[in-house]
Amino acid sequence: MKSTSILICALLLCPVLLYAQAPEQSGPEQKKEEARQASESGPFRIELLTVLPGKEIYNAWGHTALRLTSRRDGQSLVFDYGTFTFDRYFVLRFLSGDPVYYLAVRTYEQTQAYYEKQKRAIYAQEIYLPPQKAQELAAFLQNNMRPENRAYRYDHYLNNCTTIYRDLLDRLLGGDPGEFWSRPGGTTFRKESLAYVQRMPFFHFGIDLIINGRADRAISFKEAQFVPQLLLQGLEEYRLANRPQSHLIGEVKTLYAPDEAVVFDSGSPARIIYLSIFVVIFLLPLLLHSEVFQRISLRIWIVMASAFSVLLLSLWVLNSDGFFQHNANLFFFHPFWPFFVYLRRKFQQISGRGWWADLLFLAPTLLVTILYVLDIIVEQSIGTFSMMSLFAQLCLAAQGASGSGPASRNRESPGS
């Protein structure tokens, strides 16, 4: 630990102004060569590291870090904003929109050994910063290493390990990369979030359920770079674009490539998997004419819809980052489902038409489905969950109409 601290000081407190001033630049290739020579005269080499996704949900989107290598003795340090402490309150803090992450510093050898165990490839892009910008970078890292500044409020889309370095590099390069990346990205936060969890149907379902319509607006290519691989792609495109600062970005180099990389995008969409499970749960009991299975499917739906409503309402109240409020999925998974069986029985006793309860509970689903078709509600997940809810409720209504559903056992015959 002592040697690491000494190395940090040596890297960050070196006289960065030792960089040789580059002569007047002419062509693109000459600019790159001059920037490279100026960088090599400084005390350390700067590289942006991109790590490909892993097998767990917390590393499913990959990782970004910054590597500084001393030109004096070749030792490397990695500055990592993706560090968190998983304690008993972490999940609560994460769901409430207040997860605490912090900056950690490790040697590159420690970093590579960690990712080698996970079989995750590591790529590097060297950044040839001019002297004053390298000094600004050193000051930024030095300030963020202070105990009072190491922790920060993590936001998956707006403030994570990748967006911090994206914004830092954009600022150091005079905002030119951000201008270049301001074009439409042809994607959304939801689409990029779900693309990396196709092999995790449970988490795919959960993410799709809890984020609201804000995640469905069209975003720029820069905004899409909350995903590490998209920042890697963006810097490579910027390097090749012959922009004013393109000569300051180096080529992508492979630092570590496993023999068998993690496959992070399976061929089968996760939605197909959980929709198929849904069909089995609610359609099979109806086809089998089994009262026992129909009672089970009704209870599954009531418990599931009620639990989802509690989750969505809790996120709405506790979370303040804007991606969990006003979730239209509450039209399907609302807290009134526990009263469904009771209301069906009451309607049956009063009017002999228990299906009125089915119609009453089906109305919100039909309303939101119509609004979605008319593009009044733009949440992409509405299509999935309206289909699920509509299918489940129609199956439950058919069970009640068939006379074998759980509510039908309590019907009273006239004159009895």
Secondary structure, DSSP 8 states (H G I E B T S, - for coil): -HHHHHHHHHHHSS-GGGS-------SHHHHHHHHHHHHHTSSEEEEEEEE---SSGGGTT-EEEEEEEETTT--EEEEEEEEE---TTHHHHHHTT--EEEEEEEEHHHHHHHHHHTT--EEEEEE---HHHHHHHHHHHHHHTSTTTSEEE-BTTTBSHHHHHHHHHHHHTTTHHHHHTTSEEEE-HHHHHHHT-TT-HHHHHHHHHH--GGGGS-EETTGGGGSHHHHHHHHHHHHHTT-TTGGGEEEEEEEE--SS----S-SS-HHHHHHHHHHHHHHHHHHHT-HHHHHHHHHHHHHHHHHHHHHHHHHHHH--SSSSSS-GGGGTS-TTGGGHHHHHHHHHHHHS-THHHHHHHHHHHHHHHHHHHTTSS--THHHHHHHHHHHHHHHHHHHHHTT-STTGGG---TT-
